């Protein structure tokens, strides 16, 4: 029951936030706020992904057998070099599965 209440609460918060933009169409943000909103998706994605790379099993895993960390670093390099979203996703996933297989964590 507690999970359903959390889901409903997040639904209400999301609805109110998104509805506010439609309720007041003449609402304008300062230029600095508009420029900084461009980086919100990247910041949120980083906040979700980086802890999973550094602590995949709930504790620090800064070693060479951490496929999450190595594949994440490779995906970052692919993104920096190619600037292509599809290449970054495909390269990151491919390197992750190949590393898991190489480390014996994923049978093929």
Buried (B, 14 or more C-beta within 10 A) or exposed (E): EEEEEEEEEEEEEEEEEEEEEEEEEEEEEEEEEEEEEEEEEEEEEEEEBEEEBBBBEEEEBEEEEBBBBBBBBBBBBBBEEEEEEEBBEEBBEBBBBBBBEEEEEEEE
